[in-house]
Amino acid sequence: MIIGGKAGDKKETIYELADLAYHAMVLMVEMGITVEDVHKELASRHIIDHKVKQEKMTK
């Protein structure tokens, strides 16, 4: 995926991203992880990132 992206090879990057997504979804099913679980994690990171950005701007 990284090599395809760095080379600007859109077709290769799509192929590798699809492979990554497939394996991620298989693991999610095996472990009982939902899309909502992932969404909550990403949302919590946004809050942390926002606070860190605010702290950096006030220093």
CHARMM internal coordinates of N, CA and C (Angstrom, degrees):
IC EDIT
DIST 1 N 1 CA 1.4409
DIST 1 CA 1 C 1.5183
ANGL 1 N 1 CA 1 C 109.48
DIST 1 C 2 N 1.3069
ANGL 1 CA 1 C 2 N 117.09
DIHE 1 N 1 CA 1 C 2 N -47.28
DIST 2 N 2 CA 1.4582
ANGL 1 C 2 N 2 CA 120.84
DIHE 1 CA 1 C 2 N 2 CA -178.72
DIST 2 CA 2 C 1.5297
ANGL 2 N 2 CA 2 C 110.48
DIHE 1 C 2 N 2 CA 2 C -66.23
DIST 2 C 3 N 1.3157
ANGL 2 CA 2 C 3 N 116.58
DIHE 2 N 2 CA 2 C 3 N -42.12
DIST 3 N 3 CA 1.4621
ANGL 2 C 3 N 3 CA 120.20
DIHE 2 CA 2 C 3 N 3 CA -179.86
DIST 3 CA 3 C 1.5265
ANGL 3 N 3 CA 3 C 110.19
DIHE 2 C 3 N 3 CA 3 C -63.76
DIST 3 C 4 N 1.3343
ANGL 3 CA 3 C 4 N 116.92
DIHE 3 N 3 CA 3 C 4 N -44.91
DIST 4 N 4 CA 1.4621
ANGL 3 C 4 N 4 CA 120.38
DIHE 3 CA 3 C 4 N 4 CA 177.96
DIST 4 CA 4 C 1.5147
ANGL 4 N 4 CA 4 C 112.00
DIHE 3 C 4 N 4 CA 4 C -61.14
DIST 4 C 5 N 1.3260
ANGL 4 CA 4 C 5 N 116.31
DIHE 4 N 4 CA 4 C 5 N -42.31
DIST 5 N 5 CA 1.4562
ANGL 4 C 5 N 5 CA 120.56
DIHE 4 CA 4 C 5 N 5 CA 179.36
DIST 5 CA 5 C 1.5123
ANGL 5 N 5 CA 5 C 112.00
DIHE 4 C 5 N 5 CA 5 C -66.22
DIST 5 C 6 N 1.3280
ANGL 5 CA 5 C 6 N 115.70
DIHE 5 N 5 CA 5 C 6 N -43.73
DIST 6 N 6 CA 1.4655
ANGL 5 C 6 N 6 CA 119.88
DIHE 5 CA 5 C 6 N 6 CA -179.30
DIST 6 CA 6 C 1.5277
ANGL 6 N 6 CA 6 C 111.00
DIHE 5 C 6 N 6 CA 6 C -64.92
DIST 6 C 7 N 1.3439
ANGL 6 CA 6 C 7 N 116.11
DIHE 6 N 6 CA 6 C 7 N -35.23
DIST 7 N 7 CA 1.4637
ANGL 6 C 7 N 7 CA 120.65
DIHE 6 CA 6 C 7 N 7 CA -179.91
DIST 7 CA 7 C 1.5274
ANGL 7 N 7 CA 7 C 112.18
DIHE 6 C 7 N 7 CA 7 C -79.06
DIST 7 C 8 N 1.3423
ANGL 7 CA 7 C 8 N 116.08
DIHE 7 N 7 CA 7 C 8 N -8.41
DIST 8 N 8 CA 1.4591
ANGL 7 C 8 N 8 CA 119.93
DIHE 7 CA 7 C 8 N 8 CA -177.57
DIST 8 CA 8 C 1.5209
ANGL 8 N 8 CA 8 C 112.71
DIHE 7 C 8 N 8 CA 8 C 73.06
DIST 8 C 9 N 1.3460
ANGL 8 CA 8 C 9 N 116.10
DIHE 8 N 8 CA 8 C 9 N 21.83
DIST 9 N 9 CA 1.4636
ANGL 8 C 9 N 9 CA 121.85
DIHE 8 CA 8 C 9 N 9 CA -178.83
DIST 9 CA 9 C 1.5293
ANGL 9 N 9 CA 9 C 108.56
DIHE 8 C 9 N 9 CA 9 C -90.16
DIST 9 C 10 N 1.3224
ANGL 9 CA 9 C 10 N 115.97
DIHE 9 N 9 CA 9 C 10 N 94.95
DIST 10 N 10 CA 1.4640
ANGL 9 C 10 N 10 CA 121.32
DIHE 9 CA 9 C 10 N 10 CA -175.86
DIST 10 CA 10 C 1.5250
ANGL 10 N 10 CA 10 C 111.74
DIHE 9 C 10 N 10 CA 10 C -60.51
DIST 10 C 11 N 1.3198
ANGL 10 CA 10 C 11 N 118.08
DIHE 10 N 10 CA 10 C 11 N -44.82
DIST 11 N 11 CA 1.4696
ANGL 10 C 11 N 11 CA 121.48
DIHE 10 CA 10 C 11 N 11 CA -177.97
DIST 11 CA 11 C 1.5353
ANGL 11 N 11 CA 11 C 111.09
DIHE 10 C 11 N 11 CA 11 C -61.04
DIST 11 C 12 N 1.3276
ANGL 11 CA 11 C 12 N 116.52
DIHE 11 N 11 CA 11 C 12 N -45.71
DIST 12 N 12 CA 1.4691
ANGL 11 C 12 N 12 CA 120.75
DIHE 11 CA 11 C 12 N 12 CA 179.42
DIST 12 CA 12 C 1.5281
ANGL 12 N 12 CA 12 C 110.65
DIHE 11 C 12 N 12 CA 12 C -65.38
DIST 12 C 13 N 1.3218
ANGL 12 CA 12 C 13 N 117.12
DIHE 12 N 12 CA 12 C 13 N -40.59
DIST 13 N 13 CA 1.4628
ANGL 12 C 13 N 13 CA 120.94
DIHE 12 CA 12 C 13 N 13 CA -179.89
DIST 13 CA 13 C 1.5261
ANGL 13 N 13 CA 13 C 110.60
DIHE 12 C 13 N 13 CA 13 C -64.24
DIST 13 C 14 N 1.3118
ANGL 13 CA 13 C 14 N 117.72
DIHE 13 N 13 CA 13 C 14 N -42.78
DIST 14 N 14 CA 1.4733
ANGL 13 C 14 N 14 CA 121.04
DIHE 13 CA 13 C 14 N 14 CA 177.09
DIST 14 CA 14 C 1.5196
ANGL 14 N 14 CA 14 C 110.31
DIHE 13 C 14 N 14 CA 14 C -61.56
DIST 14 C 15 N 1.3265
ANGL 14 CA 14 C 15 N 116.73
DIHE 14 N 14 CA 14 C 15 N -44.57
DIST 15 N 15 CA 1.4650
ANGL 14 C 15 N 15 CA 121.41
DIHE 14 CA 14 C 15 N 15 CA 179.15
DIST 15 CA 15 C 1.5346
ANGL 15 N 15 CA 15 C 110.79
DIHE 14 C 15 N 15 CA 15 C -57.77
DIST 15 C 16 N 1.3218
ANGL 15 CA 15 C 16 N 116.24
DIHE 15 N 15 CA 15 C 16 N -48.04
DIST 16 N 16 CA 1.4634
ANGL 15 C 16 N 16 CA 120.57
DIHE 15 CA 15 C 16 N 16 CA -178.22
DIST 16 CA 16 C 1.5314
ANGL 16 N 16 CA 16 C 112.30
DIHE 15 C 16 N 16 CA 16 C -69.66
DIST 16 C 17 N 1.3377
ANGL 16 CA 16 C 17 N 117.34
DIHE 16 N 16 CA 16 C 17 N -37.31
DIST 17 N 17 CA 1.4667
ANGL 16 C 17 N 17 CA 120.50
DIHE 16 CA 16 C 17 N 17 CA 176.38
DIST 17 CA 17 C 1.5326
ANGL 17 N 17 CA 17 C 110.62
DIHE 16 C 17 N 17 CA 17 C -63.23
DIST 17 C 18 N 1.3291
ANGL 17 CA 17 C 18 N 116.44
DIHE 17 N 17 CA 17 C 18 N -40.43
DIST 18 N 18 CA 1.4660
ANGL 17 C 18 N 18 CA 120.22
DIHE 17 CA 17 C 18 N 18 CA 178.05
DIST 18 CA 18 C 1.5211
ANGL 18 N 18 CA 18 C 110.23
DIHE 17 C 18 N 18 CA 18 C -62.89
DIST 18 C 19 N 1.3245
ANGL 18 CA 18 C 19 N 117.30
DIHE 18 N 18 CA 18 C 19 N -40.21
DIST 19 N 19 CA 1.4571
ANGL 18 C 19 N 19 CA 121.54
DIHE 18 CA 18 C 19 N 19 CA 178.48
DIST 19 CA 19 C 1.5292
ANGL 19 N 19 CA 19 C 110.68
DIHE 18 C 19 N 19 CA 19 C -63.89
DIST 19 C 20 N 1.3257
ANGL 19 CA 19 C 20 N 115.96
DIHE 19 N 19 CA 19 C 20 N -44.14
DIST 20 N 20 CA 1.4638
ANGL 19 C 20 N 20 CA 120.91
DIHE 19 CA 19 C 20 N 20 CA 178.13
DIST 20 CA 20 C 1.5254
ANGL 20 N 20 CA 20 C 110.94
DIHE 19 C 20 N 20 CA 20 C -61.75
DIST 20 C 21 N 1.3369
ANGL 20 CA 20 C 21 N 116.46
DIHE 20 N 20 CA 20 C 21 N -45.54
DIST 21 N 21 CA 1.4680
ANGL 20 C 21 N 21 CA 120.58
DIHE 20 CA 20 C 21 N 21 CA -179.57
DIST 21 CA 21 C 1.5276
ANGL 21 N 21 CA 21 C 110.76
DIHE 20 C 21 N 21 CA 21 C -62.13
DIST 21 C 22 N 1.3270
ANGL 21 CA 21 C 22 N 116.61
DIHE 21 N 21 CA 21 C 22 N -42.13
DIST 22 N 22 CA 1.4702
ANGL 21 C 22 N 22 CA 120.49
DIHE 21 CA 21 C 22 N 22 CA 179.15
DIST 22 CA 22 C 1.5287
ANGL 22 N 22 CA 22 C 110.60
DIHE 21 C 22 N 22 CA 22 C -59.23
DIST 22 C 23 N 1.3144
ANGL 22 CA 22 C 23 N 116.46
DIHE 22 N 22 CA 22 C 23 N -49.97
DIST 23 N 23 CA 1.4702
ANGL 22 C 23 N 23 CA 119.89
DIHE 22 CA 22 C 23 N 23 CA -177.79
DIST 23 CA 23 C 1.5321
ANGL 23 N 23 CA 23 C 111.55
DIHE 22 C 23 N 23 CA 23 C -66.46
DIST 23 C 24 N 1.3206
ANGL 23 CA 23 C 24 N 116.93
DIHE 23 N 23 CA 23 C 24 N -35.61
DIST 24 N 24 CA 1.4625
ANGL 23 C 24 N 24 CA 120.22
DIHE 23 CA 23 C 24 N 24 CA 176.56
DIST 24 CA 24 C 1.5279
ANGL 24 N 24 CA 24 C 110.56
DIHE 23 C 24 N 24 CA 24 C -63.98
DIST 24 C 25 N 1.3426
ANGL 24 CA 24 C 25 N 116.54
DIHE 24 N 24 CA 24 C 25 N -42.68
DIST 25 N 25 CA 1.4703
ANGL 24 C 25 N 25 CA 119.67
DIHE 24 CA 24 C 25 N 25 CA -179.64
DIST 25 CA 25 C 1.5269
ANGL 25 N 25 CA 25 C 111.65
DIHE 24 C 25 N 25 CA 25 C -66.84
DIST 25 C 26 N 1.3270
ANGL 25 CA 25 C 26 N 117.22
DIHE 25 N 25 CA 25 C 26 N -38.37
DIST 26 N 26 CA 1.4674
ANGL 25 C 26 N 26 CA 120.29
DIHE 25 CA 25 C 26 N 26 CA 177.17
DIST 26 CA 26 C 1.5244
ANGL 26 N 26 CA 26 C 109.59
DIHE 25 C 26 N 26 CA 26 C -61.01
DIST 26 C 27 N 1.3264
ANGL 26 CA 26 C 27 N 116.65
DIHE 26 N 26 CA 26 C 27 N -45.92
DIST 27 N 27 CA 1.4656
ANGL 26 C 27 N 27 CA 120.75
DIHE 26 CA 26 C 27 N 27 CA 179.32
DIST 27 CA 27 C 1.5248
ANGL 27 N 27 CA 27 C 111.11
DIHE 26 C 27 N 27 CA 27 C -63.56
DIST 27 C 28 N 1.3185
ANGL 27 CA 27 C 28 N 116.92
DIHE 27 N 27 CA 27 C 28 N -39.85
DIST 28 N 28 CA 1.4660
ANGL 27 C 28 N 28 CA 120.46
DIHE 27 CA 27 C 28 N 28 CA 178.11
DIST 28 CA 28 C 1.5232
ANGL 28 N 28 CA 28 C 111.13
DIHE 27 C 28 N 28 CA 28 C -59.76
DIST 28 C 29 N 1.3161
ANGL 28 CA 28 C 29 N 117.10
DIHE 28 N 28 CA 28 C 29 N -44.64
DIST 29 N 29 CA 1.4672
ANGL 28 C 29 N 29 CA 121.05
DIHE 28 CA 28 C 29 N 29 CA 179.44
DIST 29 CA 29 C 1.5281
ANGL 29 N 29 CA 29 C 110.01
DIHE 28 C 29 N 29 CA 29 C -63.80
DIST 29 C 30 N 1.3228
ANGL 29 CA 29 C 30 N 116.54
DIHE 29 N 29 CA 29 C 30 N -45.63
DIST 30 N 30 CA 1.4701
ANGL 29 C 30 N 30 CA 120.78
DIHE 29 CA 29 C 30 N 30 CA -179.10
DIST 30 CA 30 C 1.5222
ANGL 30 N 30 CA 30 C 112.40
DIHE 29 C 30 N 30 CA 30 C -59.85
DIST 30 C 31 N 1.3336
ANGL 30 CA 30 C 31 N 116.63
DIHE 30 N 30 CA 30 C 31 N -35.16
DIST 31 N 31 CA 1.4592
ANGL 30 C 31 N 31 CA 121.10
DIHE 30 CA 30 C 31 N 31 CA -175.60
DIST 31 CA 31 C 1.5245
ANGL 31 N 31 CA 31 C 113.29
DIHE 30 C 31 N 31 CA 31 C -99.57
DIST 31 C 32 N 1.3254
ANGL 31 CA 31 C 32 N 117.31
DIHE 31 N 31 CA 31 C 32 N -0.06
DIST 32 N 32 CA 1.4595
ANGL 31 C 32 N 32 CA 120.15
DIHE 31 CA 31 C 32 N 32 CA 179.72
DIST 32 CA 32 C 1.5178
ANGL 32 N 32 CA 32 C 112.98
DIHE 31 C 32 N 32 CA 32 C 70.50
DIST 32 C 33 N 1.3173
ANGL 32 CA 32 C 33 N 117.25
DIHE 32 N 32 CA 32 C 33 N 31.25
DIST 33 N 33 CA 1.4593
ANGL 32 C 33 N 33 CA 122.02
DIHE 32 CA 32 C 33 N 33 CA 178.83
DIST 33 CA 33 C 1.5243
ANGL 33 N 33 CA 33 C 108.38
DIHE 32 C 33 N 33 CA 33 C -93.66
DIST 33 C 34 N 1.3175
ANGL 33 CA 33 C 34 N 116.65
DIHE 33 N 33 CA 33 C 34 N 131.12
DIST 34 N 34 CA 1.4629
ANGL 33 C 34 N 34 CA 120.66
DIHE 33 CA 33 C 34 N 34 CA -179.27
DIST 34 CA 34 C 1.5248
ANGL 34 N 34 CA 34 C 110.76
DIHE 33 C 34 N 34 CA 34 C -99.79
DIST 34 C 35 N 1.3084
ANGL 34 CA 34 C 35 N 115.07
DIHE 34 N 34 CA 34 C 35 N 164.35
DIST 35 N 35 CA 1.4614
ANGL 34 C 35 N 35 CA 120.09
DIHE 34 CA 34 C 35 N 35 CA 174.49
DIST 35 CA 35 C 1.5288
ANGL 35 N 35 CA 35 C 109.44
DIHE 34 C 35 N 35 CA 35 C -61.10
DIST 35 C 36 N 1.3152
ANGL 35 CA 35 C 36 N 116.45
DIHE 35 N 35 CA 35 C 36 N -35.50
DIST 36 N 36 CA 1.4651
ANGL 35 C 36 N 36 CA 120.70
DIHE 35 CA 35 C 36 N 36 CA 177.66
DIST 36 CA 36 C 1.5324
ANGL 36 N 36 CA 36 C 110.78
DIHE 35 C 36 N 36 CA 36 C -62.54
DIST 36 C 37 N 1.3350
ANGL 36 CA 36 C 37 N 118.03
DIHE 36 N 36 CA 36 C 37 N -38.77
DIST 37 N 37 CA 1.4679
ANGL 36 C 37 N 37 CA 120.80
DIHE 36 CA 36 C 37 N 37 CA 176.10
DIST 37 CA 37 C 1.5260
ANGL 37 N 37 CA 37 C 110.80
DIHE 36 C 37 N 37 CA 37 C -57.87
DIST 37 C 38 N 1.3174
ANGL 37 CA 37 C 38 N 116.18
DIHE 37 N 37 CA 37 C 38 N -44.93
DIST 38 N 38 CA 1.4594
ANGL 37 C 38 N 38 CA 121.66
DIHE 37 CA 37 C 38 N 38 CA -179.52
DIST 38 CA 38 C 1.5286
ANGL 38 N 38 CA 38 C 109.64
DIHE 37 C 38 N 38 CA 38 C -67.48
DIST 38 C 39 N 1.3205
ANGL 38 CA 38 C 39 N 116.31
DIHE 38 N 38 CA 38 C 39 N -41.47
DIST 39 N 39 CA 1.4618
ANGL 38 C 39 N 39 CA 120.76
DIHE 38 CA 38 C 39 N 39 CA 179.16
DIST 39 CA 39 C 1.5282
ANGL 39 N 39 CA 39 C 110.76
DIHE 38 C 39 N 39 CA 39 C -60.37
DIST 39 C 40 N 1.3249
ANGL 39 CA 39 C 40 N 116.97
DIHE 39 N 39 CA 39 C 40 N -43.68
DIST 40 N 40 CA 1.4700
ANGL 39 C 40 N 40 CA 120.72
DIHE 39 CA 39 C 40 N 40 CA 178.81
DIST 40 CA 40 C 1.5223
ANGL 40 N 40 CA 40 C 111.16
DIHE 39 C 40 N 40 CA 40 C -61.92
DIST 40 C 41 N 1.3347
ANGL 40 CA 40 C 41 N 116.29
DIHE 40 N 40 CA 40 C 41 N -40.89
DIST 41 N 41 CA 1.4647
ANGL 40 C 41 N 41 CA 119.97
DIHE 40 CA 40 C 41 N 41 CA 178.42
DIST 41 CA 41 C 1.5231
ANGL 41 N 41 CA 41 C 110.91
DIHE 40 C 41 N 41 CA 41 C -62.25
DIST 41 C 42 N 1.3235
ANGL 41 CA 41 C 42 N 116.36
DIHE 41 N 41 CA 41 C 42 N -45.79
DIST 42 N 42 CA 1.4632
ANGL 41 C 42 N 42 CA 119.91
DIHE 41 CA 41 C 42 N 42 CA 179.21
DIST 42 CA 42 C 1.5261
ANGL 42 N 42 CA 42 C 111.36
DIHE 41 C 42 N 42 CA 42 C -63.81
DIST 42 C 43 N 1.3225
ANGL 42 CA 42 C 43 N 116.51
DIHE 42 N 42 CA 42 C 43 N -38.94
DIST 43 N 43 CA 1.4662
ANGL 42 C 43 N 43 CA 120.34
DIHE 42 CA 42 C 43 N 43 CA 178.81
DIST 43 CA 43 C 1.5309
ANGL 43 N 43 CA 43 C 110.63
DIHE 42 C 43 N 43 CA 43 C -63.93
DIST 43 C 44 N 1.3317
ANGL 43 CA 43 C 44 N 116.93
DIHE 43 N 43 CA 43 C 44 N -39.47
DIST 44 N 44 CA 1.4678
ANGL 43 C 44 N 44 CA 119.39
DIHE 43 CA 43 C 44 N 44 CA 179.95
DIST 44 CA 44 C 1.5221
ANGL 44 N 44 CA 44 C 110.73
DIHE 43 C 44 N 44 CA 44 C -67.82
DIST 44 C 45 N 1.3147
ANGL 44 CA 44 C 45 N 117.50
DIHE 44 N 44 CA 44 C 45 N -32.73
DIST 45 N 45 CA 1.4623
ANGL 44 C 45 N 45 CA 120.33
DIHE 44 CA 44 C 45 N 45 CA 177.28
DIST 45 CA 45 C 1.5217
ANGL 45 N 45 CA 45 C 110.74
DIHE 44 C 45 N 45 CA 45 C -68.61
DIST 45 C 46 N 1.3121
ANGL 45 CA 45 C 46 N 117.23
DIHE 45 N 45 CA 45 C 46 N -36.67
DIST 46 N 46 CA 1.4641
ANGL 45 C 46 N 46 CA 120.67
DIHE 45 CA 45 C 46 N 46 CA 178.86
DIST 46 CA 46 C 1.5212
ANGL 46 N 46 CA 46 C 110.24
DIHE 45 C 46 N 46 CA 46 C -60.56
DIST 46 C 47 N 1.3061
ANGL 46 CA 46 C 47 N 116.73
DIHE 46 N 46 CA 46 C 47 N -41.88
DIST 47 N 47 CA 1.4665
ANGL 46 C 47 N 47 CA 121.06
DIHE 46 CA 46 C 47 N 47 CA 179.52
DIST 47 CA 47 C 1.5189
ANGL 47 N 47 CA 47 C 109.76
DIHE 46 C 47 N 47 CA 47 C -63.76
DIST 47 C 48 N 1.3233
ANGL 47 CA 47 C 48 N 116.87
DIHE 47 N 47 CA 47 C 48 N -44.29
DIST 48 N 48 CA 1.4643
ANGL 47 C 48 N 48 CA 120.84
DIHE 47 CA 47 C 48 N 48 CA 179.30
DIST 48 CA 48 C 1.5246
ANGL 48 N 48 CA 48 C 109.70
DIHE 47 C 48 N 48 CA 48 C -64.30
DIST 48 C 49 N 1.3273
ANGL 48 CA 48 C 49 N 117.12
DIHE 48 N 48 CA 48 C 49 N -46.48
DIST 49 N 49 CA 1.4634
ANGL 48 C 49 N 49 CA 120.53
DIHE 48 CA 48 C 49 N 49 CA 179.47
DIST 49 CA 49 C 1.5216
ANGL 49 N 49 CA 49 C 110.82
DIHE 48 C 49 N 49 CA 49 C -59.55
DIST 49 C 50 N 1.3205
ANGL 49 CA 49 C 50 N 117.42
DIHE 49 N 49 CA 49 C 50 N -41.02
DIST 50 N 50 CA 1.4638
ANGL 49 C 50 N 50 CA 121.56
DIHE 49 CA 49 C 50 N 50 CA -179.46
DIST 50 CA 50 C 1.5217
ANGL 50 N 50 CA 50 C 110.31
DIHE 49 C 50 N 50 CA 50 C -63.40
DIST 50 C 51 N 1.3381
ANGL 50 CA 50 C 51 N 117.20
DIHE 50 N 50 CA 50 C 51 N -42.70
DIST 51 N 51 CA 1.4634
ANGL 50 C 51 N 51 CA 120.70
DIHE 50 CA 50 C 51 N 51 CA 179.38
DIST 51 CA 51 C 1.5230
ANGL 51 N 51 CA 51 C 110.85
DIHE 50 C 51 N 51 CA 51 C -65.58
DIST 51 C 52 N 1.3214
ANGL 51 CA 51 C 52 N 116.83
DIHE 51 N 51 CA 51 C 52 N -41.53
DIST 52 N 52 CA 1.4683
ANGL 51 C 52 N 52 CA 120.26
DIHE 51 CA 51 C 52 N 52 CA 179.53
DIST 52 CA 52 C 1.5195
ANGL 52 N 52 CA 52 C 110.05
DIHE 51 C 52 N 52 CA 52 C -63.85
DIST 52 C 53 N 1.3238
ANGL 52 CA 52 C 53 N 117.24
DIHE 52 N 52 CA 52 C 53 N -42.52
DIST 53 N 53 CA 1.4599
ANGL 52 C 53 N 53 CA 120.48
DIHE 52 CA 52 C 53 N 53 CA 178.77
DIST 53 CA 53 C 1.5254
ANGL 53 N 53 CA 53 C 110.66
DIHE 52 C 53 N 53 CA 53 C -62.24
DIST 53 C 54 N 1.3420
ANGL 53 CA 53 C 54 N 116.37
DIHE 53 N 53 CA 53 C 54 N -41.39
DIST 54 N 54 CA 1.4658
ANGL 53 C 54 N 54 CA 119.54
DIHE 53 CA 53 C 54 N 54 CA 179.34
DIST 54 CA 54 C 1.5208
ANGL 54 N 54 CA 54 C 110.61
DIHE 53 C 54 N 54 CA 54 C -63.76
DIST 54 C 55 N 1.3415
ANGL 54 CA 54 C 55 N 116.55
DIHE 54 N 54 CA 54 C 55 N -41.63
DIST 55 N 55 CA 1.4721
ANGL 54 C 55 N 55 CA 120.19
DIHE 54 CA 54 C 55 N 55 CA -179.94
DIST 55 CA 55 C 1.5151
ANGL 55 N 55 CA 55 C 110.70
DIHE 54 C 55 N 55 CA 55 C -63.66
DIST 55 C 56 N 1.3122
ANGL 55 CA 55 C 56 N 117.58
DIHE 55 N 55 CA 55 C 56 N -40.91
DIST 56 N 56 CA 1.4564
ANGL 55 C 56 N 56 CA 121.11
DIHE 55 CA 55 C 56 N 56 CA -179.62
DIST 56 CA 56 C 1.5256
ANGL 56 N 56 CA 56 C 110.76
DIHE 55 C 56 N 56 CA 56 C -65.95
DIST 56 C 57 N 1.3207
ANGL 56 CA 56 C 57 N 116.60
DIHE 56 N 56 CA 56 C 57 N -36.23
DIST 57 N 57 CA 1.4633
ANGL 56 C 57 N 57 CA 120.66
DIHE 56 CA 56 C 57 N 57 CA -177.95
DIST 57 CA 57 C 1.5251
ANGL 57 N 57 CA 57 C 111.84
DIHE 56 C 57 N 57 CA 57 C -71.62
DIST 57 C 58 N 1.3413
ANGL 57 CA 57 C 58 N 117.82
DIHE 57 N 57 CA 57 C 58 N -26.73
DIST 58 N 58 CA 1.4614
ANGL 57 C 58 N 58 CA 120.31
DIHE 57 CA 57 C 58 N 58 CA -177.51
DIST 58 CA 58 C 1.5285
ANGL 58 N 58 CA 58 C 112.40
DIHE 57 C 58 N 58 CA 58 C -90.44
DIST 58 C 59 N 1.3126
ANGL 58 CA 58 C 59 N 117.45
DIHE 58 N 58 CA 58 C 59 N -6.88
DIST 59 N 59 CA 1.4811
ANGL 58 C 59 N 59 CA 119.74
DIHE 58 CA 58 C 59 N 59 CA -178.98
DIST 59 CA 59 C 1.4982
ANGL 59 N 59 CA 59 C 111.22
DIHE 58 C 59 N 59 CA 59 C -89.66
END
COOR INIT
IC SEED 1 N 1 CA 1 C
IC BUILD
